[in-house]
């Protein structure tokens, strides 16, 4: 069994939570693929997430729409078996952290395991480490993140984490995870697309207002809506997002 202590955990404090327990009775990659193929035929998301969770040796999973975290509430959570109180505690920190990241940083995070600590106000399940692992991936224009909790002291495998990142994206894509929500929440109006096109052309709000024959404040409202829907913070990030998703 391939058991490598994750090199990304630099400090002794990090390493202390991921040593001492050997992974046993984990399924092979071929077994996982066979499981996912069988589960995908049923169209059920949760059994597939559980199979991925078991493969990497985690105890709990949470799948979220990272491109919707700027919205209020917990609507960005797709599926989770984390305790509800823990999800609500994590939501604020997750939203804040994602909002501070630039578009380039978000792209660099794709398929790369990221480790963070649960908020001090959050109670981890009995026996679970306070560190959690997240893997981000894209499905079309949707950006999702799969987060895991592990038993305290569990030894992680980089190879298994890479497998899960790729297979989670494939499995969720096959099920079109969150597709309905994407159509409702992400779709830009014709006016918003027009404004996005013109800011990509380097036009200012005043210039776009002249071109479209509407007020500058209305243009700014459209652009603000574009950035909200695309989870971007600046016009430059919105342009980068538009180019990457063939919107302009």
Secondary structure by P-SEA (a helix, b strand, c coil): cccccccccccaaaaaacccccccccccaaaaaaaaaaaaaacccaaaaaaaaaaacccbbbbbcccccccccccccccccccaaaaaaaaaaaaaaaaaccaaaaaaaccbbbbbbcccccccccccccbbbbbbbbcccbbbbbbbbbccbbbbbaaaaaaaaaaaaaaaaaaccaaaaaaccccccaaaaaaaaaaaacccaaaaaaaacccaaaaaaaaaaaaaaaccccaaaaaaaaaaaccc
